[in-house]
Amino acid sequence: MSETRKRAKYTLEFKMEAVRLVKGGQAVSVTAKVLGIPKASLDNWVKLSAKGQLKGAGDKPVSAEQMELARLRAQLARVTMERDILKKATAYFARESL
Protein backbone atom coordinates (compact mmCIF):
# COMPACT_ATOMS: atom_id res chain seq x y z
CA MET A 1 0.00 0.00 0.00
CA SER A 2 1.39 3.37 -0.95
CA GLU A 3 2.14 6.11 1.55
CA THR A 4 -0.44 8.35 -0.15
CA ARG A 5 -3.13 5.71 0.28
CA LYS A 6 -2.33 5.29 3.98
CA ARG A 7 -2.72 9.01 4.59
CA ALA A 8 -5.89 9.52 2.60
CA LYS A 9 -8.21 12.18 3.99
CA TYR A 10 -11.91 12.19 3.35
CA THR A 11 -14.36 15.04 3.61
CA LEU A 12 -17.18 14.95 6.12
CA GLU A 13 -19.65 14.94 3.21
CA PHE A 14 -18.00 11.84 1.73
CA LYS A 15 -17.99 10.05 5.09
CA MET A 16 -21.62 10.93 5.77
CA GLU A 17 -22.70 9.64 2.36
CA ALA A 18 -20.81 6.37 2.90
CA VAL A 19 -22.41 5.96 6.34
CA ARG A 20 -25.84 6.74 4.85
CA LEU A 21 -25.41 3.94 2.33
CA VAL A 22 -24.56 1.47 5.11
CA LYS A 23 -27.48 2.64 7.25
CA GLY A 24 -29.67 2.27 4.17
CA GLY A 25 -28.93 -1.44 4.08
CA GLN A 26 -25.89 -1.77 1.85
CA ALA A 27 -23.18 -4.04 3.25
CA VAL A 28 -20.11 -2.31 4.68
CA SER A 29 -17.78 -4.45 2.55
CA VAL A 30 -19.69 -3.66 -0.66
CA THR A 31 -19.87 0.05 0.11
CA ALA A 32 -16.18 0.21 0.94
CA LYS A 33 -15.24 -1.61 -2.26
CA VAL A 34 -17.42 0.58 -4.48
CA LEU A 35 -16.15 3.78 -2.89
CA GLY A 36 -12.53 2.59 -2.92
CA ILE A 37 -11.96 2.95 0.81
CA PRO A 38 -10.71 0.51 3.46
CA LYS A 39 -13.51 -1.48 5.13
CA ALA A 40 -12.02 -0.73 8.55
CA SER A 41 -12.30 3.02 7.90
CA LEU A 42 -15.96 2.70 6.98
CA ASP A 43 -16.61 0.56 10.07
CA ASN A 44 -15.05 3.31 12.20
CA TRP A 45 -17.11 6.03 10.48
CA VAL A 46 -20.34 4.13 11.14
CA LYS A 47 -19.43 3.76 14.84
CA LEU A 48 -18.40 7.41 15.15
CA SER A 49 -21.57 8.53 13.38
CA ALA A 50 -23.70 6.57 15.83
CA LYS A 51 -21.98 8.46 18.66
CA GLY A 52 -22.30 11.81 16.86
CA GLN A 53 -18.52 12.12 16.62
CA LEU A 54 -17.93 11.81 12.87
CA LYS A 55 -15.55 14.50 11.60
CA GLY A 56 -14.14 15.47 8.23
CA ALA A 57 -10.65 15.84 6.88
CA GLY A 58 -10.02 19.09 8.70
CA ASP A 59 -8.10 21.85 6.99
CA LYS A 60 -6.91 19.88 3.98
CA PRO A 61 -8.18 21.61 0.85
CA VAL A 62 -10.38 19.44 -1.34
CA SER A 63 -10.69 20.17 -5.04
CA ALA A 64 -14.02 20.40 -6.79
CA GLU A 65 -13.03 17.34 -8.82
CA GLN A 66 -12.41 15.29 -5.66
CA MET A 67 -15.77 16.31 -4.25
CA GLU A 68 -17.53 15.44 -7.51
CA LEU A 69 -15.75 12.08 -7.70
CA ALA A 70 -16.80 11.25 -4.13
CA ARG A 71 -20.38 12.26 -4.86
CA LEU A 72 -20.49 10.21 -8.05
CA ARG A 73 -19.01 7.15 -6.35
CA ALA A 74 -21.61 7.35 -3.62
CA GLN A 75 -24.37 7.83 -6.19
CA LEU A 76 -23.10 4.85 -8.18
CA ALA A 77 -23.14 2.69 -5.06
CA ARG A 78 -26.73 3.72 -4.30
CA VAL A 79 -27.94 3.13 -7.86
CA THR A 80 -26.15 -0.23 -8.02
CA MET A 81 -27.85 -1.31 -4.81
CA GLU A 82 -31.24 -0.18 -6.12
CA ARG A 83 -30.67 -2.06 -9.39
CA ASP A 84 -29.76 -5.25 -7.53
CA ILE A 85 -32.91 -4.99 -5.43
CA LEU A 86 -35.04 -4.52 -8.55
CA LYS A 87 -33.38 -7.53 -10.22
CA LYS A 88 -34.20 -9.71 -7.23
CA ALA A 89 -37.77 -8.43 -7.06
CA THR A 90 -38.28 -9.02 -10.79
CA ALA A 91 -36.94 -12.58 -10.52
CA TYR A 92 -39.16 -13.25 -7.51
CA PHE A 93 -42.34 -11.99 -9.18
CA ALA A 94 -41.49 -13.78 -12.43
CA ARG A 95 -41.32 -17.08 -10.52
CA GLU A 96 -44.55 -16.32 -8.68
CA SER A 97 -46.44 -15.68 -11.92
CA LEU A 98 -45.55 -19.09 -13.42
N, C-alpha and C positions, 0 to 999 in steps of 0.2 A: 504494500500500500504506500502510495506516495506521501510525502510530507504535506503537500497541499491538501490532499484528501483528508488526512488526519486532523487538520486545522480548519476544516470547512466551517463556515458560519452561516447560519440560516436566519432569515428575518422572522419576526414574530408572526407576520401574516402567513408565511409559508408553513411555520410550525402549527399554527391554528388550523389551517386548511387540512394538513395531514392528520391532525387529531380529529377533526370533524369527520373525515372519511372513516377513520377507525370507529368512532362513536356511531357512525351511520351504518355499521355492520360489516365493513370491509376488513378482512384479516390484516393484522399488523404486518405480517411477512409479505403479503401481496402489495400492500400500500407502500411499504419501504422499498420493495423491488421496483415498482412502477415509478416512484419518485426519485430513485437512485440514491437513497440514504441508508445508513446502517440501521438494521432492525432494532438494535439496542438503543440507538438515539430516539427512535420513534416510541419505543416502550417508555423511555424516561420522560418524553414530552407528554405522553398520555397521563402518566402518574403526576407530573408537575401540574398539568392542566386541571386534574381532579382536585388538587390542593389549592388551585388559584395562584400558582407560583410560576407559570410559564412565562419566560422572558425571551426577547429577541436577541439579535446579534450585537446589540449595543451600538457603538459609534462607528462601526465599519460601514463605509459608504456602499450602497448597493445600486448597481446600474439599472436603468429601466429595462434593459434586455434580460438581466437576471431575474427581475421581478416578473416580467412577462413569461419567461421560461418556467418559473416556479408555478405561476398561475395556470399555464397551459398543461403542465404535468399533472397538477391536481385535478384539473378539469378532465383530462384524459383518463385518469384513474376512476373518477366518478362515472363517466360515460361508459367505460369498459365494464364497470360493475353493473350498471343499469342494463347494458346489453346482455350480459351473462344471465341476469335475472330473467329478462324477457325470453331468452333462448330456453331456459328451463321451464318457464311457464308455458311457452308454446308447445314444447315437447310433451309436457304433462297433459295439456288440454287436447292435443292431437291423439294421445293414447286413450283418453277418456271418451272421445267421440267415436272410436272404432267399435 
